[in-house]
Amino acid sequence: GSSGSSGVSQRPFRDRVLHLLALRPYRKAELLLRLQKDGLTQADKDALDGLLQQVANMSAKDGTCTLQDCMYKDVQKDWPGYSEGDQQLLKRVLVRKLSGPSSG
């Protein structure tokens, strides 16, 4: 197998953003910094705005992007970019999002 998170840069950009936002809210600038660790093309940067409109809710108050509830079903628990701690965190998030009382 390959070591490190080299598998992540091969994945679709949408999936990479999805799996970061699944863990916690990010500001767009934070998201870009985090994505750059695994390699980020100019095309990816240009696509981020439109992508966030599709998969995230942006808070007007503090500018953070949170993943839309309906997107959590696309999140893979064995995502190569996740550390063990990330996976534990994701489990708790998914329990809350997928089995909690759905309002609206």
C-alpha positions as CSV (number, residue, x, y, z in Angstrom):
1,G,0.0,0.0,0.0
2,S,1.0,3.6,-0.3
3,S,1.9,5.6,2.8
4,G,0.6,8.9,3.9
5,S,-2.4,10.7,2.4
6,S,-1.2,10.4,-1.2
7,G,-4.4,8.6,-2.1
8,V,-6.4,11.8,-1.5
9,S,-5.0,13.8,-4.3
10,Q,-6.2,11.2,-6.8
11,R,-9.8,11.6,-5.6
12,P,-12.4,13.9,-7.1
13,F,-12.1,17.5,-5.8
14,R,-15.8,17.4,-4.7
15,D,-15.2,14.4,-2.5
16,R,-12.1,16.0,-0.9
17,V,-14.2,19.0,0.1
18,L,-17.1,16.9,1.2
19,H,-14.9,14.8,3.6
20,L,-13.3,17.9,5.1
21,L,-16.6,19.6,5.8
22,A,-18.1,16.4,7.2
23,L,-15.8,16.7,10.2
24,R,-16.3,20.3,11.1
25,P,-17.2,23.7,9.7
26,Y,-14.5,25.5,7.7
27,R,-14.0,29.0,6.5
28,K,-13.2,29.1,2.8
29,A,-9.7,30.2,3.5
30,E,-9.1,27.4,5.9
31,L,-10.5,24.9,3.5
32,L,-8.1,26.1,0.8
33,L,-5.1,25.8,3.1
34,R,-6.2,22.3,4.2
35,L,-6.7,21.2,0.5
36,Q,-3.4,22.6,-0.5
37,K,-1.6,20.1,1.7
38,D,-2.7,17.3,-0.6
39,G,-2.2,19.3,-3.8
40,L,-4.6,21.8,-5.3
41,T,-4.8,22.9,-8.9
42,Q,-5.9,26.3,-10.1
43,A,-9.0,24.6,-11.6
44,D,-9.9,23.2,-8.2
45,K,-9.6,26.7,-6.7
46,D,-11.8,28.1,-9.3
47,A,-14.4,25.4,-8.8
48,L,-14.6,25.8,-5.0
49,D,-17.1,28.6,-4.9
50,G,-19.6,26.7,-7.1
51,L,-19.0,23.5,-5.3
52,L,-19.6,25.0,-1.9
53,Q,-22.9,26.4,-3.1
54,Q,-23.9,22.8,-4.1
55,V,-22.8,20.9,-1.0
56,A,-22.5,23.4,1.8
57,N,-24.4,25.9,3.8
58,M,-22.5,29.1,4.3
59,S,-23.1,31.1,7.4
60,A,-23.5,34.8,6.8
61,K,-22.6,35.5,10.4
62,D,-19.0,34.1,10.5
63,G,-18.4,32.9,7.0
64,T,-18.0,29.2,7.8
65,C,-19.2,26.5,5.5
66,T,-21.0,23.5,7.0
67,L,-21.8,20.4,5.0
68,Q,-25.5,20.1,4.0
69,D,-27.3,17.3,5.9
70,C,-28.2,15.5,2.7
71,M,-24.5,15.1,1.8
72,Y,-23.5,13.0,4.7
73,K,-24.7,9.9,3.0
74,D,-21.9,10.4,0.5
75,V,-19.2,10.4,3.1
76,Q,-17.0,7.3,3.2
77,K,-15.8,6.2,6.7
78,D,-12.6,4.8,5.2
79,W,-11.6,8.0,3.4
80,P,-7.8,7.9,2.9
81,G,-7.4,11.4,4.2
82,Y,-8.8,10.6,7.6
83,S,-6.7,9.9,10.6
84,E,-7.9,7.5,13.3
85,G,-9.1,10.5,15.3
86,D,-11.0,11.8,12.3
87,Q,-12.8,8.5,11.8
88,Q,-13.9,8.5,15.5
89,L,-15.2,12.1,15.1
90,L,-17.0,11.2,11.9
91,K,-18.8,8.3,13.5
92,R,-20.2,10.6,16.1
93,V,-21.2,13.2,13.5
94,L,-22.9,10.6,11.3
95,V,-24.8,9.2,14.2
96,R,-26.1,12.6,14.9
97,K,-26.8,13.5,11.3
98,L,-28.2,10.3,10.0
99,S,-30.2,8.9,12.9
100,G,-31.2,12.0,14.7
101,P,-34.7,13.5,14.5
102,S,-35.1,15.1,11.1
103,S,-36.7,18.5,11.4
104,G,-38.3,20.1,8.3
